[in-house]
Amino acid sequence: MHPVPANETERLDVLNSLNILGTPPARGFDGICRAARALFDVPIALVSLVEADRQWFKARCGIDLEGTSREVSFCAHAILSDDVLVVEDACEDARFRDNPLVVGPPHIRFYAGAPLVLAPGVGVGTLCIVDHAPRPFGPGEAEKLADLAAAVIAQLEAHRERAAAEAESVARRRSEELLSRKHEQLVHTETLLRDIIETIPDAVAAYDADDRLILFNAAYKVFYATSAPAIRLGASFEEMVRYGLERGQYVDAGTTSETRAAWLDARLAARRKDRNERVVQHLDDGRWLQITERRSESGVLVGVRTDITDQKRAEMRVRRVAETDALTGLANREVIWSRAEAALGRRRAADARGALVLLDVDHFKAINDTYGHDAGDVLLKTTADRLAAAFRNSDTVARLGGDEFAVLVTGIEHADDLVRLLQKVHQRLTEPVTIAGKAIVPGVSMGAAIYPADADTAEDLFKSADIALYETKQNGRNGWSFFDPTLRERAERRRMIATRLRGAVEANEIAVVLHQQVRISDMTHVGFEALARWTLDGDPIAPSEFVGVAEEAGLANQVGASILERAIDLHVSLMRPGRDPGRLSVNVGATQLLDPAFPERVDEILRRRAFAADRLELEIAEHVLLDRGADRIETTLHRLAAMGVGLALDDFGTGYASLAHLKRFPVTRLKIDRSFVRDFATDAENAAIVRTIVGLGLSLGIGVVAEGVETPEQLALLRGTGCADAQGFLVARPTGDARELARQIASPARGVRRSQRYYRRVGVA
């Protein structure tokens, strides 16, 4: 049996008095439903009204059901209290664990329902959200859900008022028909008629065939207070309207002479039509009126003005909730999307050109992680305020979600105007922000697409701007880019590679080759670097390309784990008594190092293969140490070092890593970038850099390996600097062939033997 409130009879009376059960979908309720689903990121949101034996869904998102029996209704429990009912895991709740809606479709695991309380203790239904997985739901979230429920209650009350108004309207229409049929009798009973209309709260007025006022009640002057001096029997309708128009009584008429003239022409034309007309007016005192006019057979025009101010305010409150970002007060995604559609649909000269600008706050997640979510909210609000101040009122500034913003700029005369605007906006957005007592200089990446040149639909416009934004990020962030067609081609290739890469990871198609490293002093084998290889439809894809795509597509951890496992498996296969494959170096990226579980994942891979941690060396690019999440990366690296895993700093000297970084992070080897080795013999500056890096490694007790060694001369010069190890095509070419790798371990490569002869010829010991 479902629970029944003690005041069930009263509750059902209140519900039935709404006259809403079984009515068609309504935009106001549907908007709140969509807002609830988006705000709480849930698949299902409902406005449920609980009847005697069932619950009926006035609005629903994410579910096809129009209702259920009350017996299985969660909402039947929620209406027992005026507080939000939260069921974080239905499977753990004795009331619901056997409920058909839990064990069967729609498989409810999480439920939160805010009761729709129209009077103390009288809940007619709920605004509820549902998820297919359990989740926590704190007091702050419950308060937000209750706020949305208040908007639903306002809609219910507005509906009740409209229904009552419609009932009154029916009565008024009948009265008007009676007045039309009994015109001669009413002339003789004018006093009685006036008594009747004075009891009506609406404003009533009648005009003869010449459109002159012949009857009105006191409410008519009250409603039109600005025009009251001109309202008198015998005055023409146009005369009274012009009086109010000149004094700003009609808000929706505008403020210019042109808009007011057009408004007056439309109003007078509507009165001349034979059919009934309904007009909504917004007056200067904030009042909203709904006007219903009907002309009788004798030519008398009777009009009734109903005050719908409360209804309009309720609608505006709901619209603000549905269309406004709660944190920043900016427009939301739906608003800017619809305005982009409207802008692209217009063909007026002033709107012929415009632009959509998408922008992100660079490294926002790192700021959130470092300073906390409150600090992140401060940065988002500051960014929103600066954006709103930088653009015109005619432009639309919106927050799309997270740290993503968008601006629809209309009426762009020249592309140069947009360039100057973006320069000014970017400068403003990147000014310091004080967060948690510290001045932070935020970076902002922007991408712009111009319409109609770059797109003729809203969807294509957003895609083009997003592609331009990606280009900015690829070029180092903190700037802006404009869309061009070649960027779209590159974006389509990235999407294709991401799709195919996901399948390649699942099918274990990412191959590994090993590149030999030797000790320069005696040319003996010391280890290998693992290099990833992937072939797509017969064409090799460069690691720099597919690894970058993996980072974007959220596949970095899966790809990295696959490469590490295959590299260790190949390395283990080379182990034999008397044959030591040495150290194994594997490249890792920032995404892996930012994952707190990465050390445990590495440890598990090593233990499953009985692979000693001190044989493994992880290579990271120099720029990774400069990531805004460097504190988390430092923690990960020290945990790996404690396991015995080595750390090589790749491409050393090409970035901005400093001695402080070598002290801060547990670096065990430096890798000299191939660009310095290539010109070692001919470029004095490169030679000095190489000698400095080697000297730095020797003084700090850190090993040094030179990459890209291709000639005996380069190897001889490196030997003269005291560089410990070398790697390059002179030593060996990367290969995955076990026999060739075994041969490399056993004896120096041909290029090394040539180098040994070269040493003897030039007199290097």
C-alpha positions as a printed Julia matrix, in Angstrom:
765×3 Matrix{Float64}:
   0.0     0.0     0.0
   1.21    3.5    -0.8
   1.36    6.05    2.03
  -1.6     8.47    2.32
  -1.37   11.91    4.0
  -3.74   12.57    6.87
  -5.27   15.47    4.91
  -5.73   13.47    1.69
  -9.25   14.79    1.01
  -8.13   18.42    1.37
  -5.04   17.7    -0.75
  -7.1    16.22   -3.6
  -9.51   19.18   -3.44
  -6.62   21.6    -3.85
  -5.18   19.52   -6.72
  -8.54   19.4    -8.55
  -9.04   23.13   -8.04
  -6.01   23.73  -10.29
  -7.96   22.45  -13.33
  -4.67   21.19  -14.77
  -4.95   17.39  -14.81
  -4.85   16.04  -18.36
  -3.94   19.38  -19.94
  -1.46   19.5   -22.87
   2.26   20.17  -22.33
   3.11   23.77  -21.44
   6.35   25.63  -22.2
   6.7    27.0   -18.68
   6.61   23.58  -17.02
   8.74   21.99  -19.75
  11.35   24.75  -19.38
  11.69   24.15  -15.65
  11.92   20.4   -16.28
  14.76   20.92  -18.77
  16.49   23.36  -16.43
  16.37   20.81  -13.58
  17.81   18.08  -15.76
  20.64   20.32  -17.0
  21.35   21.85  -13.57
  21.74   18.5   -11.82
  23.11   16.57  -14.85
  20.54   13.76  -14.57
  18.84   11.76  -17.34
  15.28   12.22  -16.05
  13.36   15.19  -14.6
   9.61   15.27  -13.95
   6.81   17.53  -12.76
   4.53   14.93  -11.12
   1.01   15.5    -9.8
  -0.2    12.8    -7.4
  -3.86   11.89   -7.89
  -5.93    9.46   -5.8
  -4.72    6.32   -7.58
  -1.95    7.45   -9.88
   0.72   10.04  -10.53
   0.47   12.06  -13.77
   3.43   13.84  -15.33
   2.61   17.42  -16.32
   6.17   17.75  -17.72
   8.79   15.13  -18.34
  12.35   14.95  -19.69
  14.15   11.7   -20.49
  11.17    9.32  -20.11
   8.23    8.39  -22.34
   5.77    7.46  -19.56
   2.84    9.83  -19.01
   2.4     8.56  -15.46
   2.39    5.52  -13.17
   0.17    4.0   -10.54
   0.41    5.69   -7.16
   1.31    2.3    -5.67
   4.85    2.45   -7.19
   5.26    6.23   -7.02
   8.28    7.69   -5.18
   6.43   11.01   -5.25
   3.64    9.52   -3.08
   6.29    9.44   -0.32
   7.69   12.89   -1.13
   4.34   14.67   -0.6
   4.18   13.45    3.01
   6.52   16.29    3.98
   7.2    19.88    2.97
  10.92   19.05    2.7
  12.87   17.59   -0.21
  12.87   13.77   -0.22
  16.3    12.38   -1.19
  16.88    8.68   -1.96
  20.59    8.42   -2.76
  20.41    4.67   -3.56
  16.98    3.08   -3.99
  18.51   -0.41   -3.81
  19.6     0.34   -0.25
  16.24    1.79    0.85
  13.76   -0.74    2.26
  10.85    1.35    0.93
  11.95    1.09   -2.68
  14.42   -1.75   -3.21
  11.67   -4.07   -4.56
   9.82   -1.32   -6.44
   9.13   -2.29  -10.12
  10.55    1.08  -11.19
  13.82    0.15   -9.45
  14.2    -3.49  -10.48
  12.8    -2.79  -13.95
  12.63    0.16  -16.37
  13.44    2.96  -15.88
  15.82    1.41  -13.26
  15.72    4.19  -10.69
  18.72    4.26   -8.36
  18.7     7.92   -7.29
  15.65   10.1    -6.61
  15.19   13.59   -5.25
  11.74   15.18   -5.09
  10.79   18.67   -3.93
   7.1    18.74   -2.92
   4.81   21.25   -4.61
   3.25   22.75   -1.48
   0.34   25.06   -2.26
  -0.6    25.45    1.41
   1.17   24.34    4.6
   1.16   20.53    4.65
  -0.7    20.32    1.31
   1.58   18.85   -1.37
  -0.1    18.18   -4.7
   2.99   16.66   -6.37
   6.7    17.13   -6.85
   9.46   18.45   -9.03
  11.74   15.42   -9.05
  14.99   14.27  -10.65
  16.03   10.67  -11.28
  19.33    8.97  -12.1
  20.17    5.42  -13.09
  23.14    5.36  -10.7
  23.34    6.18   -7.0
  24.75    9.63   -6.1
  25.1    11.94   -3.12
  22.82   14.99   -2.88
  23.79   17.69   -0.43
  21.75   20.44    1.28
  22.87   23.01   -1.3
  21.55   20.9    -4.14
  18.32   20.25   -2.27
  17.88   24.02   -1.84
  18.37   24.55   -5.6
  15.79   21.85   -6.35
  13.38   23.49   -3.9
  13.94   26.86   -5.65
  13.0    25.3    -8.98
   9.96   23.71   -7.31
   8.91   27.22   -6.22
   8.92   28.2    -9.88
   6.67   25.2   -10.66
   4.31   26.31   -7.87
   4.2    29.77   -9.42
   3.27   28.14  -12.73
   0.51   26.11  -11.06
  -0.92   29.19   -9.38
  -0.69   31.13  -12.65
  -2.51   28.29  -14.4
  -5.25   28.36  -11.77
  -5.6    32.11  -12.24
  -5.74   31.72  -16.02
  -8.4    29.02  -15.72
 -10.41   31.25  -13.44
  -9.9    34.16  -15.82
 -11.06   32.03  -18.74
 -14.15   31.05  -16.77
 -14.77   34.71  -16.07
 -14.13   35.45  -19.75
 -16.83   32.95  -20.73
 -19.2    34.66  -18.37
 -18.22   38.03  -19.8
 -18.78   36.86  -23.37
 -22.23   35.64  -22.46
 -22.87   38.97  -20.8
 -21.68   40.81  -23.91
 -23.99   38.76  -26.12
 -26.85   39.55  -23.8
 -25.94   43.23  -23.95
 -25.93   43.06  -27.76
 -29.39   41.46  -27.94
 -30.93   43.73  -25.35
 -29.41   47.01  -26.46
 -32.68   48.95  -26.44
 -33.66   47.58  -23.04
 -30.22   48.47  -21.59
 -30.6    52.09  -22.75
 -33.53   52.35  -20.36
 -31.78   50.47  -17.59
 -28.42   52.28  -17.69
 -28.3    52.67  -13.93
 -28.69   48.94  -13.43
 -26.05   48.25  -16.06
 -23.58   50.62  -14.44
 -24.1    48.93  -11.1
 -23.27   45.63  -12.76
 -20.08   46.7   -14.5
 -18.81   48.51  -11.43
 -18.82   45.2    -9.57
 -16.55   43.64  -12.2
 -12.85   43.91  -11.21
 -11.81   44.14  -14.86
 -11.93   47.38  -16.85
 -14.96   47.48  -19.16
 -15.57   49.99  -21.95
 -18.0    50.21  -24.88
 -17.63   52.25  -28.08
 -20.25   53.05  -30.67
 -19.99   52.47  -34.41
 -17.98   55.73  -34.74
 -15.52   54.43  -32.11
 -16.57   56.96  -29.49
 -16.79   56.03  -25.8
 -20.36   55.43  -24.65
 -19.82   53.42  -21.44
 -16.98   52.56  -19.03
 -16.51   51.61  -15.41
 -14.24   53.08  -12.75
 -11.63   50.34  -13.24
 -11.08   51.61  -16.79
  -9.61   54.87  -15.5
  -7.7    53.1   -12.74
  -6.0    50.8   -15.23
  -5.19   53.67  -17.62
  -4.16   56.19  -14.97
  -1.89   58.16  -17.34
  -4.73   58.61  -19.86
  -7.39   59.24  -17.22
  -7.76   62.99  -17.98
  -8.67   62.14  -21.6
 -11.15   59.36  -20.74
 -14.65   60.83  -21.0
 -17.94   59.93  -22.69
 -17.94   60.97  -26.34
 -14.15   60.92  -26.7
 -12.84   58.91  -29.64
 -10.72   55.83  -29.02
  -7.85   57.21  -31.16
  -7.88   60.49  -29.24
  -7.49   58.74  -25.87
  -4.8    56.37  -27.13
  -2.77   59.24  -28.62
  -2.98   61.09  -25.3
  -1.46   58.11  -23.45
   1.03   57.4   -26.24
   2.48   60.91  -26.08
   2.99   60.5   -22.33
   4.73   57.11  -22.5
   1.85   55.03  -21.16
   2.4    52.08  -23.54
   5.8    50.48  -22.86
   5.55   48.09  -25.8
   5.09   51.04  -28.2
   8.79   51.95  -27.92
  10.35   55.34  -27.41
  10.91   56.7   -30.93
   8.34   58.51  -33.04
   8.65   55.83  -35.74
   7.96   52.88  -33.43
   5.08   54.68  -31.72
   3.45   55.55  -35.05
   3.75   51.94  -36.2
   2.3    50.69  -32.89
  -0.69   53.05  -33.17
  -1.41   52.01  -36.77
  -1.37   48.33  -35.76
  -3.64   48.94  -32.76
  -6.22   50.86  -34.79
  -6.12   48.28  -37.59
  -6.81   45.49  -35.09
  -9.98   47.3   -33.88
 -11.32   47.68  -37.4
 -11.3    43.91  -38.0
 -14.6    42.09  -37.64
 -13.21   39.11  -35.77
 -12.49   39.1   -32.05
  -9.02   40.3   -31.1
  -6.93   39.68  -27.99
  -4.22   42.22  -27.26
  -1.65   42.19  -24.43
  -0.41   45.6   -23.27
   2.46   46.55  -20.98
   1.81   49.87  -19.26
   4.13   52.44  -17.71
   3.16   51.56  -14.13
   4.34   47.96  -14.63
   0.83   46.61  -15.14
   0.1    44.0   -17.83
  -3.38   43.93  -19.4
  -5.06   41.38  -21.61
  -7.66   43.04  -23.85
 -10.58   41.13  -25.33
 -12.79   43.07  -27.76
 -15.98   42.05  -29.53
 -18.23   44.0   -31.89
 -21.97   43.44  -31.57
 -24.42   43.17  -34.43
 -25.44   46.78  -33.81
 -21.85   47.94  -34.24
 -21.05   48.52  -30.54
 -17.48   47.47  -29.63
 -17.24   46.14  -26.08
 -13.8    45.66  -24.6
 -12.69   44.03  -21.36
  -9.22   44.66  -19.86
  -8.03   41.95  -17.47
  -5.05   42.56  -15.18
  -2.64   39.65  -15.84
   0.35   41.23  -14.11
   0.86   38.37  -11.63
   0.68   35.8   -14.43
   3.24   37.69  -16.57
   5.62   38.1   -13.63
   5.4    34.38  -12.9
   6.13   33.63  -16.54
   9.12   35.98  -16.51
  10.49   34.37  -13.34
  10.25   30.95  -14.93
  11.82   32.24  -18.13
  14.72   33.74  -16.19
  15.33   30.43  -14.43
  15.16   28.51  -17.71
  17.32   30.93  -19.72
  19.88   32.22  -17.21
  23.09   30.62  -15.94
  22.67   30.35  -12.17
  26.3    31.13  -11.27
  27.11   34.08  -13.53
  23.72   35.53  -14.45
  24.61   35.31  -18.14
  22.41   33.75  -20.8
  22.72   29.98  -21.15
  23.44   27.71  -24.12
  19.82   27.51  -25.3
  19.47   31.3   -25.45
  22.61   32.0   -27.48
  21.85   29.05  -29.78
  18.36   30.37  -30.54
  19.71   33.9   -31.1
  22.37   32.54  -33.45
  19.64   30.78  -35.42
  17.66   34.02  -35.55
  20.71   36.07  -36.6
  21.55   33.66  -39.41
  17.93   33.77  -40.55
  17.86   37.55  -40.86
  18.81   39.26  -44.08
  18.75   42.91  -43.05
  21.85   44.87  -44.05
  22.7    45.78  -40.46
  22.82   42.1   -39.53
  24.56   40.89  -42.7
  27.78   40.11  -40.85
  28.43   38.93  -37.36
  30.62   36.55  -35.41
  30.48   33.84  -32.78
  33.35   33.82  -30.3
  33.93   30.76  -28.1
  36.38   31.02  -25.23
  37.8    28.91  -22.39
  39.69   29.85  -19.25
  43.06   28.13  -19.65
  43.95   25.48  -17.07
  40.76   26.16  -15.12
  40.71   22.66  -13.65
  44.19   23.19  -12.22
  43.04   26.46  -10.6
  40.03   24.65   -9.14
  42.21   21.84   -7.83
  44.79   24.23   -6.37
  42.58   26.92   -4.8
  39.23   25.14   -4.43
  35.85   25.39   -6.16
  34.92   28.66   -4.42
  38.0    30.28   -5.96
  37.06   28.78   -9.32
  33.59   30.31   -9.02
  35.15   33.72   -8.3
  37.21   33.44  -11.49
  34.17   32.41  -13.54
  32.07   35.29  -12.18
  34.89   37.77  -12.81
  35.29   36.49  -16.36
  31.53   36.78  -16.91
  31.44   40.36  -15.57
  34.37   41.4   -17.74
  32.79   39.83  -20.82
  29.45   41.51  -20.2
  31.17   44.88  -19.79
  33.28   44.45  -22.94
  30.4    43.88  -25.37
  27.33   45.85  -26.41
  23.81   45.3   -25.12
  22.87   44.1   -28.61
  25.43   41.25  -28.35
  24.65   38.04  -26.48
  27.11   36.87  -23.81
  26.51   33.34  -22.49
  28.08   30.7   -20.31
  27.9    27.3   -22.01
  28.99   25.35  -18.92
  32.15   24.81  -16.87
  34.73   27.38  -17.98
  33.25   27.71  -21.48
  31.73   31.01  -22.62
  30.33   32.26  -25.92
  29.55   35.67  -27.4
  27.33   36.34  -30.41
  28.45   39.64  -31.94
  26.04   41.2   -34.44
  26.44   43.92  -37.04
  30.18   43.52  -37.73
  31.11   45.94  -40.52
  34.68   44.75  -41.17
  36.81   41.81  -40.04
  39.38   44.32  -38.74
  36.74   45.6   -36.32
  36.47   42.13  -34.83
  40.25   41.81  -34.55
  40.46   45.06  -32.6
  37.54   43.97  -30.42
  39.14   40.61  -29.6
  42.44   42.34  -28.76
  40.65   44.6   -26.3
  38.56   41.76  -24.82
  41.55   39.43  -24.42
  43.56   42.15  -22.72
  40.69   42.77  -20.29
  40.09   39.1   -19.55
  43.75   38.39  -18.79
  44.16   41.15  -16.23
  45.08   39.84  -12.74
  42.33   38.43  -10.53
  42.72   38.23   -6.76
  41.74   34.74   -5.6
  42.26   33.44   -2.08
  44.51   36.41   -1.37
  46.73   35.79   -4.38
  46.9    37.65   -7.69
  46.39   35.19  -10.54
  46.83   36.13  -14.18
  44.32   33.97  -16.06
  44.92   32.78  -19.59
  42.02   32.82  -22.03
  41.82   30.96  -25.35
  39.36   32.21  -27.97
  38.13   31.0   -31.34
  36.0    33.06  -33.72
  33.87   32.27  -36.74
  32.28   34.94  -38.94
  28.83   34.52  -40.42
  27.65   34.07  -43.06
  31.14   33.48  -44.52
  32.02   30.56  -42.22
  28.56   29.07  -41.65
  24.93   29.47  -42.6
  23.41   27.45  -39.73
  23.81   27.78  -35.97
  25.2    24.25  -35.73
  27.91   24.93  -38.32
  28.71   28.3   -36.74
  29.35   26.7   -33.35
  31.43   23.94  -34.97
  33.55   26.46  -36.88
  34.2    28.59  -33.79
  35.05   25.45  -31.8
  37.56   24.4   -34.45
  39.17   27.85  -34.27
  39.3    27.57  -30.46
  41.06   24.22  -30.76
  43.64   25.84  -33.06
  44.36   28.44  -30.38
  44.93   25.7   -27.81
  47.21   23.8   -30.19
  49.27   26.96  -30.66
  49.97   27.3   -26.94
  46.68   28.78  -25.63
  46.09   32.31  -24.29
  45.25   33.99  -27.59
  42.71   33.77  -30.39
  42.29   32.24  -33.84
  39.87   32.71  -36.71
  38.26   29.81  -38.53
  39.39   28.82  -42.02
  38.39   25.73  -44.08
  41.75   23.97  -43.64
  41.13   23.85  -39.9
  37.88   21.93  -40.53
  39.77   19.32  -42.55
  42.26   18.86  -39.71
  39.44   18.62  -37.18
  37.7    15.94  -39.23
  40.97   13.99  -39.4
  41.36   14.25  -35.61
  37.82   12.97  -35.08
  38.47   10.08  -37.47
  41.74    9.18  -35.74
  40.08    9.39  -32.3
  37.33    7.0   -33.4
  39.76    4.52  -34.94
  42.23    4.86  -32.06
  39.57    3.82  -29.55
  39.08    0.59  -31.49
  42.84    0.11  -31.89
  43.35    0.29  -28.12
  40.6    -2.26  -27.52
  42.07   -4.56  -30.19
  45.63   -4.09  -28.81
  46.83   -2.76  -32.19
  49.27   -0.15  -30.82
  52.69   -1.7   -31.46
  56.0    -1.01  -29.68
  59.56   -0.9   -31.03
  62.74   -0.49  -28.98
  65.54    1.99  -29.7
  68.93    1.0   -28.32
  70.98    3.15  -25.95
  74.75    2.54  -25.44
  77.4     3.7   -22.99
  79.71    6.04  -24.94
  82.84    5.2   -22.97
  83.0     1.52  -23.99
  80.17    1.22  -26.53
  78.31   -1.4   -24.49
  74.55   -1.79  -24.41
  72.76   -0.09  -21.47
  69.1    -0.19  -22.38
  66.22    0.69  -24.72
  63.67    3.44  -25.23
  60.19    2.18  -26.12
  58.56    3.92  -29.08
  54.88    3.54  -30.04
  53.87    2.63  -33.59
  50.39    2.56  -35.14
  49.38    1.87  -38.72
  45.96    2.97  -39.96
  44.73    1.4   -43.2
  48.31    0.69  -44.21
  49.61    4.2   -43.43
  51.78    4.82  -40.38
  50.43    7.52  -38.04
  53.1     9.58  -36.31
  53.12    9.13  -32.52
  53.09   12.91  -32.1
  49.72   12.93  -33.9
  47.9     9.98  -32.37
  49.23   10.58  -28.85
  47.93   14.17  -29.05
  44.55   12.92  -30.25
  44.51   10.4   -27.39
  44.95   13.27  -24.92
  42.01   15.18  -26.46
  39.75   12.12  -26.66
  40.34   11.04  -23.06
  42.28    7.96  -24.17
  45.7     8.96  -22.82
  45.59    6.59  -19.84
  44.42    3.61  -21.91
  46.97    4.21  -24.69
  49.75    4.83  -22.17
  48.97    1.65  -20.23
  48.88   -0.38  -23.44
  52.29    0.96  -24.55
  53.83    0.33  -21.11
  52.53   -3.23  -20.96
  53.68   -4.12  -24.48
  57.1    -2.51  -23.93
  57.69   -4.47  -20.73
  56.49   -7.7   -22.37
  58.96   -7.22  -25.26
  61.76   -6.3   -22.85
  61.08   -9.37  -20.68
  61.19  -11.62  -23.76
  64.82  -10.54  -24.31
  66.0   -11.64  -20.87
  68.24  -14.71  -20.9
  71.02  -15.96  -18.63
  74.08  -13.94  -19.63
  72.01  -11.44  -21.66
  70.76   -8.32  -19.87
  68.52   -5.98  -21.9
  69.24   -3.26  -19.32
  67.07   -0.27  -18.59
  63.68    0.31  -20.3
  62.59    3.93  -20.94
  58.9     4.62  -21.65
  57.36    8.04  -22.43
  54.43    9.27  -20.3
  52.31   12.42  -20.56
  50.78   14.98  -18.21
  47.36   13.28  -18.19
  48.86   10.07  -16.81
  50.92   11.9   -14.19
  47.92   13.95  -13.06
  46.01   10.75  -12.33
  46.43    9.93   -8.6
  46.03    6.21   -9.39
  48.9     6.16  -11.91
  51.6     4.88   -9.48
  49.33    2.01   -8.38
  48.62    1.18  -12.03
  52.38    1.07  -12.8
  53.04   -1.06   -9.72
  50.33   -3.53  -10.76
  51.78   -3.84  -14.28
  55.29   -4.43  -12.86
  54.12   -7.02  -10.31
  52.11   -9.0   -12.87
  55.24   -9.36  -14.99
  57.76   -9.7   -12.13
  59.58   -6.72  -13.62
  61.93   -4.86  -11.26
  60.95   -1.22  -10.75
  64.58   -0.05  -10.97
  64.73   -1.35  -14.55
  61.94    1.04  -15.59
  62.56    4.67  -16.47
  59.7     7.02  -17.32
  60.44    9.86  -19.74
  58.52   13.11  -19.47
  58.77   16.17  -21.69
  60.21   19.3   -20.13
  56.96   21.27  -20.53
  55.05   18.8   -18.34
  56.87   20.15  -15.27
  55.46   23.58  -16.09
  51.84   22.38  -16.07
  49.52   24.22  -13.63
  48.95   20.86  -11.99
  52.67   20.6   -11.22
  52.0    20.04   -7.5
  50.01   16.89   -8.27
  52.62   15.78  -10.81
  55.35   16.25   -8.18
  53.46   14.01   -5.76
  53.08   11.32   -8.43
  56.77   11.44   -9.42
  57.98   11.15   -5.82
  55.69    8.13   -5.3
  57.14    6.51   -8.43
  60.69    7.32   -7.29
  59.96    5.7    -3.92
  59.05    2.53   -5.84
  62.47    2.63   -7.53
  61.29    3.89  -10.93
  63.72    6.28  -12.7
  62.71    9.62  -14.23
  64.25   10.99  -17.43
  63.63   14.58  -18.5
  63.16   14.45  -22.27
  64.17   17.18  -24.76
  66.08   18.98  -22.02
  67.11   22.5   -22.91
  64.27   23.2   -25.35
  61.78   24.55  -22.8
  61.8    26.57  -19.61
  62.72   24.0   -16.98
  65.16   25.43  -14.47
  67.62   24.21  -11.86
  64.8    24.62   -9.35
  62.82   21.98  -11.24
  65.78   19.56  -11.13
  65.9    20.08   -7.38
  62.14   19.82   -6.92
  61.54   16.7    -9.0
  63.34   13.34   -8.58
  65.07   13.46  -11.99
  67.62   10.66  -12.58
  68.6    11.36  -16.22
  68.64   14.26  -18.66
  68.12   13.67  -22.39
  69.87   16.16  -24.67
  67.49   17.08  -27.49
  68.51   15.95  -30.98
  68.4    19.55  -32.27
  71.49   20.37  -30.15
  73.31   17.14  -31.12
  72.64   17.62  -34.85
  74.61   20.88  -35.07
  77.12   20.09  -32.32
  80.11   20.11  -34.69
  79.16   23.3   -36.59
  77.25   25.5   -34.15
  79.24   26.96  -31.26
  76.11   27.87  -29.27
  74.7    24.33  -29.55
  78.07   22.89  -28.57
  78.13   25.13  -25.49
  74.59   24.05  -24.55
  75.54   20.36  -24.84
  78.66   20.83  -22.68
  76.6    22.8   -20.12
  73.92   20.08  -19.87
  76.57   17.35  -19.5
  78.41   19.39  -16.87
  75.13   20.05  -15.05
  74.35   16.33  -14.98
  77.83   15.44  -13.7
  77.72   18.06  -10.95
  74.25   16.95   -9.79
  74.94   13.23  -10.09
  72.3    12.92  -12.83
  72.9    10.72  -15.88
  72.91   12.25  -19.37
  71.95   10.62  -22.67
  72.25   12.31  -26.08
  69.46   11.72  -28.61
  69.73   11.79  -32.4
  73.36   10.66  -32.74
  73.82    9.93  -36.44
  77.53   10.4   -37.28
  80.84    9.12  -35.84
  81.95   12.74  -35.49
  78.97   13.57  -33.24
  79.68   10.5   -31.11
  83.39   11.42  -30.79
  82.56   14.98  -29.74
  80.03   13.74  -27.18
  82.6    11.37  -25.78
  84.92   14.31  -25.31
  82.32   16.13  -23.18
  81.95   13.22  -20.76
  78.38   12.47  -21.87
  77.44    9.05  -20.49
  75.06    7.51  -23.03
  74.0     7.87  -26.66
  70.98    6.99  -28.76
  70.38    7.46  -32.47
  70.49    5.89  -35.92
  74.3     5.58  -35.71
  73.84    3.25  -32.74
  70.81    1.32  -34.04
  67.45    1.8   -35.7
  64.27    1.18  -33.69
  62.91   -2.32  -34.17
  60.44   -4.76  -32.66
  62.25   -7.84  -34.0
  63.42   -9.95  -31.04
  66.39  -11.45  -32.92
  67.71   -8.07  -34.0
  67.26   -6.71  -30.48
  69.15   -9.68  -29.04
  71.97   -9.05  -31.52
  72.12   -5.37  -30.51
  72.47   -6.36  -26.85
  75.28   -8.8   -27.62
  77.51   -6.62  -29.83
  77.87   -2.97  -30.85
  76.12   -1.94  -34.05
  77.97   -1.39  -37.28
  77.83    2.38  -36.82
  79.41    2.04  -33.37
  82.27   -0.01  -34.77
  82.83    2.71  -37.42
  82.9     5.21  -34.58
  85.54    3.2   -32.74
  87.73    3.28  -35.86
  87.02    7.0   -36.13
  88.19    7.49  -32.52
  91.49    5.78  -33.27
  91.98    7.83  -36.45
  91.4    11.2   -34.74
  93.3    10.18  -31.65
  90.41   10.1   -29.13
  91.24    7.59  -26.36
